[in-house]
Each structure stands twice: as structure tokens, then as C-alpha cells.
Amino acid sequence: MRLTPSLLLTALLPLFAGCQLLAEKPADPDIGSTRMQGQVHAAGGQLLFKPCNEPRSFVINDAAATGILQEAANLATGANDTLFADVRGRLTGSKQANTDGQLDLRRLYRLEHASNGCIDPNFKQLTLRAGGHKPDWDVKANSRGMVLNRADQPPLALPFLEEQVPGGGLTLTSEANGQRVELWLAPQRCMDPATGAFNHLRAELRIDGTTLQGCGYYGGARDD
């Protein structure tokens, strides 16, 4: 049997369609979203988000199942408690009475008791911050290097090499000043045992043969 051009084209159409499906990549759900900080409080059986330095309030729609409703319930000490939130999402027009719109939440970076988060002068310069307790330690990193603070120790400024690791985590390593310092971060729910605050990264600091546990979050200079 001899295939005519029209029959040949018809036979190949399913193959072309299959190739197109294989070539297409799923859309990034974070496209069009914005990172923002603000206050969170409960009202009328809903959780509302008020961006920093704005009078408007938005009903939170946990579109990506971040668990913010449960996290807020765990952290709040009373019905009128106000929390600080660091999130990524989209603000949309009003769909309900007595609100200015809706926040379609895509990511939850931090949730903590009301703090100076809205006026933190260092947030936009940091790529990440991590810290822990017993003993207290803190790491702040930016494009120029990182500073390690530990209890009863002077601040240690270090250059570092950043590497991605499987599972979406990353490491910061430095071997300056005769010391090897490693900071490992993994995208896992992490609760600060001292404050109850939620962070989106679990952190592990390795230095001087000691491993210290803690939590962390991406700073404003990092587009993640």
C-alpha cells in the first residue's frame, strides 16, 4: 500500500503531539509572585496579611499548602496576637467584604512573634541567615562573604564557596584563617526551640570538630 502525503501526515500527527508533550515543561508556580513581609493576625475565622508599611489587609489563601494556618495557631499566644511573616505570593483584588483582596501564598520563609522584621536594615543585603542555641551562634552571608558569631568568641569574617546539594539544599564552606567552616542548609520546616519561630531551612554548622544545629532563611538579596 502506498501512503499518500495526506495519509502520511495523518499518521505522523500523534507522533508530533507526543514529542510536543515531552518537550513542554511544567510552568513555574512562583512566576508572577513577589516576596514580601508583613503582619499576620486572625479575624473573623480567617488569617489576614498586612504588608509592611501599608494599611491594606489581605485574606490569606494557602495556595501551595505551606501550613501557615497551623503554624500561626501553634505560635500565637492569644486570639489577638500579631505575628511577623516573610512570604512569597500574589496579591489579588478584593473577593470578600471588609478586605482589600487576597494573598495567594506560594512560600512561607519565616513566621515569628512581632519583631523588627519590617524595619530590618540588613535584610535586603543578606543572601541568607542562620543561627542556633546551646551555644548561641549566628551566621549572616551576603555577596561579599559571611560573618560567624558565637558565644564568647569574636566575630569571624570569612570568604566562602557556595554549592548546591541534592534535594534543594546548599552548603557554604570556608577554609580561611586555618579553620574549616561548613554551613549546611536543607529545605525543611525548622522551629526555633527558644522562640517557637518557624523558618523554612534547617541549618547545621560544622566547625572545630563540633556540629551545631539551628534554623535559617534566605535573605532579600536571594531570589529563591
Secondary structure, 3 states (H helix, E strand, C coil): CCCCHHHHHHHHHHHHHHHHHHHCCCCCCCCCCEEEEEEEEEECCEEEEEECCCCCCEEEECCCCCCHHHHHHHHCCCCCCCEEEEEEEEEECCCCCCCCCEEEEEEEEEEEECCCHHHCCCHHHCCEEEEECCCCEEEEEECCEEEEEECCCCCEEECCEEEEECCCEEEEEECHHHCCEEEEEECCCEECCCCCCEECEEEEEEECCEEEEEEEEECCCCCC
